[in-house]
Amino acid sequence: MRALLRVAILFLLTAFLVVMAFMVGFGVNYYTVRTQNVATVVPSNFGLFWEAWRIIKGEYYGTIPGPQQLTHGAIRGMLQGLGDPNTVLVEPDVAKNEQSNLKGQTGDVGLNLDVRNQLLTIVSPIRNSPAERAGLRPGDIILKIGDKDMTPDITVQDAQARLRGPIGSTISITIHHIGEAKSITAELTREQYALPTVESKMLPDTTFGYIKVTLETSETANEFAKALDALKGQRITGLVVDLRNNPGGLFPDPVLDIAGQFLKNSDVVVYEKYRDGTEKPYNAGGRRGAVEMPLVVLVNSGTASAAEILAGALKDYKRAVLIGEPTYGKGSVQSIRQLSDGAAVHITVATWFTPKRTQIEGTGLQPDIAVPLTDEDMQKRLDPQLDRAIEYLKKGA
């Protein structure tokens, strides 16, 4: 009798725990769904997905991948249907190891990449990196990394993950230079190196200063302020800010602080526009180092993202003349949303517009004075864009 009673008590206790676990799970799920920012609405024809899933499971001749791989493939297809190369799925291992250049150091080959027209494109090589020393240039198309062909579904995150590796190891990259018939393969050695953000100097035989900004990090605004103060101490009468091959970086603080050196505090530097039509204006920072100083900004096809914001604001307020080539046109904002299996979705949530409402994404900025920089110029170590900037500061035109 006692044994039967113990069994009954154990059964009731087990049932109680099961019910409690169910209720806790239900409660957590209910809370999660209720607290999500966007309501989830299942399409009425979503059953088509399960129809296809059952057909694959029941009839496919070859080896069927695991559920996670099939699910990720479905998610990737859904994201590709948006037609936005910046909205992508990042696999768990890549998401876990995603590194940011904004920390100030990197351990790869030094390439800023983007996907344009389903082609993996070099936005710019990082200065003094293995990629730059190998002659890789903005606009180059990457055809292969190692033995992996870059297919139309490649993402920047996947490509960057392939480029990273142990310090001192090598990786081959096959690229196509625009305008050339044959592709070339470069063997690059992975390095760890400090990322320069600001370089400055007096331009020889002039009274003009020169500041090159290669990336926006948490330290860039302070480095820029120190460089500007040092040049002002040498009594400069004009300034060239070089944003060529600057892929952007941290936003908004560095951009707003640097813009504040040249603009009024009330000036809007950029508008961030969201899907519901609302906008968020970002105003110039409080630094006021060179509000009246004659200014030229150098740009090219490697000038992207946050660097385009800075250039666009200075152009719109007629605070600076842009000299060089059209900029890249990276003007969208991505949010990273973690998925429950460790993967992540990078999703575009907003776009940027200059103070005069010029859309940056897909369009870029046109220079006020167009000056090309050819391969021949680079081989001869000539810089006609900088020469034109000096001429403009001397003549005012």
C-alpha positions as CSV (number, residue, x, y, z in Angstrom):
1,M,0.0,0.0,0.0
2,R,2.8,2.4,0.9
3,A,4.7,1.5,-2.3
4,L,1.5,2.3,-4.3
5,L,1.2,5.6,-2.4
6,R,4.8,6.5,-3.2
7,V,4.2,5.8,-6.9
8,A,1.1,7.9,-6.9
9,I,2.9,10.8,-5.2
10,L,5.8,10.5,-7.6
11,F,3.4,10.5,-10.5
12,L,1.6,13.6,-9.2
13,L,4.9,15.4,-8.6
14,T,6.1,14.6,-12.1
15,A,2.9,15.8,-13.6
16,F,3.1,19.0,-11.6
17,L,6.7,19.6,-12.8
18,V,5.7,19.0,-16.4
19,V,2.7,21.4,-16.1
20,M,4.9,24.0,-14.4
21,A,7.6,23.6,-17.1
22,F,4.9,24.0,-19.8
23,M,3.5,27.1,-18.1
24,V,7.0,28.7,-17.7
25,G,7.8,28.0,-21.3
26,F,4.5,29.3,-22.4
27,G,5.0,32.4,-20.3
28,V,8.5,33.1,-21.6
29,N,7.3,32.6,-25.2
30,Y,4.3,34.9,-24.6
31,Y,6.5,37.6,-23.0
32,T,9.0,37.3,-25.9
33,V,6.3,37.7,-28.6
34,R,4.5,40.5,-26.7
35,T,7.7,42.5,-26.2
36,Q,9.1,42.3,-29.7
37,N,9.3,45.6,-31.5
38,V,7.5,44.3,-34.6
39,A,4.4,42.2,-34.6
40,T,4.8,38.9,-36.4
41,V,2.1,38.2,-39.0
42,V,2.3,34.8,-40.7
43,P,1.3,35.1,-44.4
44,S,-1.8,33.3,-45.4
45,N,0.1,31.3,-48.1
46,F,3.0,30.3,-45.8
47,G,1.7,26.7,-46.1
48,L,3.5,26.7,-49.5
49,F,6.8,26.6,-47.6
50,W,5.8,23.4,-45.7
51,E,4.5,21.9,-48.9
52,A,7.9,22.4,-50.5
53,W,9.6,21.1,-47.3
54,R,7.5,17.9,-47.4
55,I,8.3,17.3,-51.1
56,I,12.0,17.7,-50.4
57,K,11.9,15.4,-47.5
58,G,9.8,12.8,-49.3
59,E,11.2,12.8,-52.8
60,Y,14.7,14.4,-53.1
61,Y,17.1,11.9,-54.5
62,G,20.4,13.2,-53.0
63,T,21.5,13.7,-49.4
64,I,19.3,16.1,-47.6
65,P,21.1,18.6,-45.4
66,G,20.1,19.0,-41.7
67,P,17.1,21.1,-40.7
68,Q,19.4,24.1,-39.7
69,Q,21.0,24.2,-43.1
70,L,17.7,24.1,-44.9
71,T,16.2,26.7,-42.6
72,H,19.1,29.0,-43.1
73,G,18.8,28.5,-46.8
74,A,15.1,29.5,-46.6
75,I,16.0,32.6,-44.5
76,R,18.7,33.5,-47.0
77,G,16.3,33.2,-49.9
78,M,13.8,35.4,-48.1
79,L,16.4,38.1,-47.5
80,Q,17.6,38.0,-51.1
81,G,14.0,38.6,-52.1
82,L,14.4,42.1,-50.6
83,G,17.0,43.0,-53.2
84,D,19.2,44.6,-50.6
85,P,22.9,43.3,-50.5
86,N,23.3,44.8,-47.0
87,T,20.5,42.7,-45.5
88,V,22.0,39.3,-45.0
89,L,22.1,36.2,-42.8
90,V,25.3,35.5,-40.9
91,E,26.0,31.9,-39.9
92,P,26.6,31.2,-36.2
93,D,30.4,30.6,-36.4
94,V,30.8,33.8,-38.4
95,A,28.5,35.8,-36.2
96,K,30.4,34.6,-33.1
97,N,33.7,35.6,-34.5
98,E,32.6,38.9,-36.1
99,Q,35.3,41.4,-35.4
100,S,35.2,45.2,-35.7
101,N,38.0,47.3,-37.2
102,L,36.6,50.0,-34.9
103,K,38.5,48.5,-32.0
104,G,41.7,49.9,-33.6
105,Q,43.4,46.7,-34.7
106,T,42.7,43.9,-37.2
107,G,44.3,40.6,-38.0
108,D,43.5,40.1,-41.7
109,V,44.6,41.5,-45.1
110,G,43.1,44.9,-44.8
111,L,40.1,45.1,-47.2
112,N,36.9,47.1,-46.9
113,L,34.3,45.3,-49.0
114,D,30.8,45.6,-50.3
115,V,28.5,43.7,-52.6
116,R,27.3,45.6,-55.7
117,N,25.2,44.0,-58.4
118,Q,25.9,40.6,-56.8
119,L,29.7,41.1,-57.2
120,L,32.0,41.3,-54.2
121,T,33.7,44.7,-54.6
122,I,36.6,46.4,-52.9
123,V,35.5,49.7,-51.4
124,S,39.1,50.5,-50.4
125,P,42.2,48.7,-49.1
126,I,43.3,49.9,-45.7
127,R,46.4,52.1,-45.8
128,N,49.7,50.2,-45.4
129,S,47.9,46.9,-45.3
130,P,48.9,43.7,-47.2
131,A,46.1,44.4,-49.7
132,E,47.3,47.9,-50.5
133,R,50.9,46.8,-50.8
134,A,49.7,44.1,-53.3
135,G,48.2,46.8,-55.5
136,L,44.5,46.0,-54.8
137,R,42.4,49.1,-55.6
138,P,38.9,50.5,-55.0
139,G,36.4,49.1,-57.5
140,D,38.3,45.8,-58.0
141,I,36.0,42.8,-58.2
142,I,37.0,39.7,-56.1
143,L,36.4,36.6,-58.1
144,K,37.9,34.0,-55.7
145,I,39.2,33.8,-52.1
146,G,41.5,30.8,-51.7
147,D,39.8,28.0,-53.6
148,K,36.3,29.4,-53.1
149,D,34.6,31.1,-56.0
150,M,32.6,34.2,-55.1
151,T,29.0,33.3,-56.1
152,P,26.2,35.8,-56.4
153,D,24.9,34.9,-52.9
154,I,28.2,35.8,-51.2
155,T,27.9,38.3,-48.3
156,V,30.5,40.7,-47.0
157,Q,30.5,38.9,-43.7
158,D,31.3,35.5,-45.2
159,A,34.0,37.0,-47.4
160,Q,35.6,38.8,-44.4
161,A,35.5,35.6,-42.4
162,R,37.4,33.8,-45.2
163,L,40.0,36.5,-45.3
164,R,40.8,36.3,-41.6
165,G,43.1,33.6,-40.2
166,P,46.2,33.0,-38.1
167,I,48.7,35.8,-38.2
168,G,51.4,35.0,-40.8
169,S,49.3,32.6,-42.8
170,T,48.6,33.3,-46.5
171,I,45.5,33.6,-48.6
172,S,45.2,34.0,-52.3
173,I,42.7,36.4,-53.8
174,T,41.8,36.5,-57.5
175,I,40.6,39.9,-58.6
176,H,39.5,41.7,-61.8
177,H,40.7,45.2,-62.3
178,I,38.0,47.3,-64.1
179,G,39.0,47.9,-67.7
180,E,41.5,45.1,-67.9
181,A,41.0,41.9,-69.8
182,K,42.7,39.4,-67.5
183,S,42.2,38.6,-63.8
184,I,45.2,38.5,-61.5
185,T,45.8,36.5,-58.3
186,A,47.5,38.0,-55.3
187,E,49.1,36.1,-52.5
188,L,48.5,38.0,-49.2
189,T,50.0,37.3,-45.8
190,R,47.6,38.0,-42.9
191,E,48.9,40.5,-40.4
192,Q,47.9,42.3,-37.3
193,Y,48.5,46.0,-37.5
194,A,47.3,49.2,-36.0
195,L,44.8,51.1,-38.1
196,P,45.8,54.6,-38.8
197,T,42.9,57.1,-38.7
198,V,44.5,60.6,-39.0
199,E,47.6,61.8,-40.7
200,S,48.6,65.5,-41.1
201,K,51.3,67.6,-42.5
202,M,52.1,71.0,-44.1
203,L,51.9,70.9,-47.9
204,P,55.4,71.7,-49.3
205,D,56.0,75.2,-50.5
206,T,52.6,76.4,-49.4
207,T,50.8,77.8,-46.3
208,F,48.2,75.1,-46.5
209,G,47.6,72.2,-44.1
210,Y,46.7,68.6,-45.1
211,I,44.8,66.1,-43.0
212,K,44.0,62.6,-44.2
213,V,41.2,60.7,-42.4
214,T,41.3,57.0,-43.2
215,L,38.6,55.6,-40.9
216,E,36.2,56.9,-38.3
217,T,36.8,55.3,-34.9
218,S,36.2,56.3,-31.3
219,E,39.6,58.2,-31.3
220,T,39.3,59.9,-34.7
221,A,37.7,63.1,-33.6
222,N,40.3,63.7,-30.9
223,E,43.1,62.8,-33.4
224,F,41.6,65.2,-35.9
225,A,41.4,68.0,-33.3
226,K,45.0,67.6,-32.3
227,A,46.2,67.6,-36.0
228,L,44.1,70.7,-36.7
229,D,45.5,72.5,-33.7
230,A,49.1,71.6,-34.6
231,L,48.6,72.9,-38.2
232,K,46.9,76.1,-36.9
233,G,50.0,76.6,-34.8
234,Q,51.9,76.8,-38.0
235,R,49.6,79.6,-39.2
236,I,48.0,77.8,-42.1
237,T,45.8,79.8,-44.5
238,G,43.9,76.9,-45.9
239,L,43.2,73.2,-45.4
240,V,42.8,70.1,-47.5
241,V,40.9,67.2,-45.8
242,D,41.5,63.9,-47.7
243,L,38.7,61.4,-47.4
244,R,39.8,59.3,-50.4
245,N,39.5,55.5,-49.7
246,N,37.8,56.2,-46.4
247,P,35.2,53.5,-45.9
248,G,33.5,55.2,-43.0
249,G,33.3,53.4,-39.7
250,L,31.8,54.5,-36.4
251,F,28.8,56.8,-36.5
252,P,27.6,59.3,-35.4
253,D,30.1,60.8,-32.9
254,P,33.4,61.1,-35.0
255,V,31.6,62.5,-38.0
256,L,29.5,65.1,-36.0
257,D,32.6,66.2,-34.0
258,I,34.7,66.7,-37.1
259,A,31.8,68.5,-38.9
260,G,31.6,70.8,-35.9
261,Q,35.1,72.1,-36.6
262,F,33.7,73.7,-39.8
263,L,29.9,74.1,-39.3
264,K,27.5,75.8,-36.9
265,N,26.1,73.9,-34.0
266,S,22.6,74.3,-35.4
267,D,23.6,72.8,-38.8
268,V,22.1,69.4,-39.6
269,V,24.9,67.1,-40.8
270,V,22.7,64.2,-42.0
271,Y,19.1,63.0,-41.9
272,E,18.4,59.4,-41.0
273,K,15.1,58.3,-42.5
274,Y,13.1,55.2,-41.4
275,R,10.6,53.0,-43.0
276,D,7.6,54.8,-41.6
277,G,8.8,58.1,-43.1
278,T,10.0,59.6,-39.9
279,E,13.5,61.2,-39.8
280,K,16.1,61.8,-37.2
281,P,18.4,64.8,-37.8
282,Y,22.0,64.8,-36.5
283,N,23.5,68.2,-35.7
284,A,27.2,69.2,-35.8
285,G,29.2,68.8,-32.7
286,G,30.5,71.6,-30.5
287,R,34.1,71.9,-31.7
288,R,34.8,75.1,-33.5
289,G,38.4,75.0,-34.8
290,A,38.1,76.3,-38.4
291,V,34.8,77.8,-39.1
292,E,36.1,80.5,-41.5
293,M,39.2,78.7,-42.9
294,P,39.2,77.9,-46.7
295,L,38.6,74.2,-47.1
296,V,38.9,71.6,-49.9
297,V,37.8,67.9,-49.4
298,L,39.2,65.2,-51.6
299,V,36.9,62.3,-52.5
300,N,36.9,59.2,-54.7
301,S,35.1,55.9,-55.3
302,G,36.5,54.6,-52.0
303,T,34.9,57.4,-50.0
304,A,31.9,55.7,-48.4
305,S,29.4,55.7,-45.6
306,A,30.3,58.0,-42.7
307,A,32.9,59.7,-44.8
308,E,30.2,60.5,-47.4
309,I,28.1,62.0,-44.7
310,L,30.9,64.4,-43.7
311,A,31.7,65.3,-47.3
312,G,28.0,65.8,-48.2
313,A,27.4,68.1,-45.3
314,L,30.4,70.3,-46.1
315,K,29.4,70.4,-49.7
316,D,25.7,71.3,-49.0
317,Y,26.5,74.2,-46.7
318,K,29.1,75.4,-49.3
319,R,31.7,75.1,-46.6
320,A,34.0,73.1,-48.7
321,V,34.6,72.3,-52.4
322,L,34.7,68.5,-53.2
323,I,37.5,67.6,-55.7
324,G,38.2,64.2,-57.2
325,E,35.8,61.5,-58.3
326,P,32.2,60.4,-57.4
327,T,31.9,58.7,-54.0
328,Y,30.9,55.1,-53.4
329,G,27.2,55.5,-52.4
330,K,26.9,53.6,-49.1
331,G,24.2,55.4,-47.2
332,S,22.1,52.8,-45.4
333,V,22.0,51.8,-41.7
334,Q,22.1,48.2,-40.6
335,S,21.0,46.7,-37.3
336,I,22.3,43.3,-36.1
337,R,19.6,41.0,-34.7
338,Q,20.7,37.8,-33.1
339,L,18.8,34.6,-33.8
340,S,18.2,31.8,-31.3
341,D,20.7,29.4,-32.9
342,G,23.6,31.8,-32.8
343,A,23.2,33.1,-36.3
344,A,22.5,36.8,-36.9
345,V,20.6,38.9,-39.4
346,H,22.1,42.2,-40.6
347,I,19.0,44.2,-41.6
348,T,18.8,47.6,-43.2
349,V,16.6,49.9,-41.0
350,A,17.2,53.4,-42.3
351,T,18.9,55.4,-45.1
352,W,20.9,58.6,-45.0
353,F,20.2,62.0,-46.7
354,T,22.5,65.0,-46.8
355,P,21.2,68.4,-45.5
356,K,19.9,69.2,-48.9
357,R,18.1,65.8,-49.1
358,T,20.5,64.1,-51.5
359,Q,20.2,60.4,-51.1
360,I,23.6,58.8,-50.5
361,E,22.7,55.1,-50.9
362,G,23.3,53.9,-54.4
363,T,24.0,57.4,-55.7
364,G,27.0,58.8,-53.9
365,L,28.2,62.4,-54.1
366,Q,29.4,64.2,-57.3
367,P,32.5,66.3,-56.9
368,D,32.3,70.0,-57.5
369,I,35.5,69.7,-59.5
370,A,36.0,66.4,-61.3
371,V,39.6,65.3,-61.5
372,P,40.5,61.6,-62.3
373,L,43.4,59.7,-60.8
374,T,44.7,57.2,-63.3
375,D,46.8,54.1,-62.9
376,E,49.6,55.9,-64.7
377,D,49.4,58.8,-62.2
378,M,49.8,56.3,-59.3
379,Q,52.7,54.5,-61.0
380,K,54.5,57.8,-61.4
381,R,53.5,58.9,-57.8
382,L,51.5,61.8,-59.2
383,D,48.5,63.2,-57.4
384,P,46.6,65.6,-59.8
385,Q,43.6,65.7,-57.3
386,L,45.8,67.1,-54.5
387,D,47.5,69.4,-57.0
388,R,44.1,70.8,-58.1
389,A,43.1,71.3,-54.4
390,I,46.3,73.4,-53.8
391,E,45.5,75.4,-57.0
392,Y,42.0,76.0,-55.8
393,L,43.2,77.3,-52.4
394,K,45.7,79.6,-54.1
395,K,43.3,81.1,-56.6
396,G,39.9,80.5,-55.0
397,A,38.6,78.7,-58.1
